[in-house]
């Protein structure tokens, strides 16, 4: 499992041009995934490779330098069937750009067969502007170069053996893959530690069964029992013929939210991510395990394409709603820190941590964010939005500029905000009903859409926009100190971000270009 794919076998390298021997397992949990990868075979492979050795400053610096120039790299396996995640794509691009001598990168792609997987790879990944620099470098030979390095594997991560039907291919992967990297999430929040905590949150592993409830409310998280509960609920819902597929889906989502909040997590996403970390840490055997926890991932800061990002998610949803004059209130505390980190810095951290721990048999946790070293508040972010869109207004459907004249208003009392909208809706709805829609009909419809949109955003993001914690990145800082001059090639220091310049000149224009 991995979050990108580097070096030999998935990520970082057991020889990904780093000069480091042995097959490490590098996993970055952007999403929890269940993979039955035959533990016994995986452990036998790790022992045979002799995953021993201890980290030293000299070795790490040499290893990082060799990512650029050493030949004879091994094989890497990138696991995760959501191939349209920008972190993964940035990772693959940089790997091919700085470590062109990597032998093979296996990419698990959800597809019916090998031909379909190859088609998705060529059209949905390599066809993007992100790979422009590589295409210019290789010219007409780009396709042959990419095909010589990237091996799409048709499968599905939710099935045993990754859904790979070809037993010969399974055996090939067992024998050749030395590093496994997972990068498959479609969501950027990495608050595995929960959103109710405050202060400095350490880079700490999650023990099996650990929850975020403490004191008299503490309890044990039995993952097998949670899986059984889900399966039983699915059977129960499917047996009810009065429920539509949509109703069944919503019921399962509600169950997930209930279980997540019962154990102290704000939503199903971070809850299952936390369980994934527990399972990996518990069952890794002698395999090295690196878990990279990025915060809110934003567009590329520097290379290969400043501003590049895929789609609009997380905090940028509020920004675009504000720019389009659909939302004037921001449900959050303006003095709280918003933890942002550019996608290229996340990828650089993935590569650097892989190299650093490829011969170690322990579990390592890294926070990749900005809230400790270079914090920015929500108030500063809202001011950036106002400054940009007041000078560069969006254009409405009728061609007129959507002028922005006021800064987005932060509302700490979100419950009160919802009540005000709901009360106005009820009054307008009554008038709308009495007059058969002749009075306030358009206003009612407009306000009703805004109310539903605002409530959805509040339910989804409120745990984060009121989050009082900061993520410790001491482990990442120690790694940076070991890198020396190679740090700029793998820059992951958030202090190098000048927020106003980045947001005004790179990120916001990037969002508007690639939305």
BELLIN-V915313 format. One record per helix or strand of 3 or more residues. SS is the DSSP state (helix for helix, strand for strand). FROM is the first residue (numbers start at 1). LEN is the number of residues. If there is no record, write none. Layout:
SS/FROM/LEN
SS/FROM/LEN
This chain:
helix/39/11
helix/57/13
strand/75/5
helix/86/13
strand/104/6
helix/114/11
helix/129/21
strand/150/5
helix/160/4
helix/167/10
strand/177/6
strand/198/4
helix/215/3
helix/223/17
helix/245/18
helix/268/16
strand/289/6
strand/296/3
helix/315/9
strand/340/3
helix/343/15
strand/363/6
helix/378/14
helix/414/21
helix/441/25
strand/468/4
helix/474/15
helix/494/3
helix/499/16
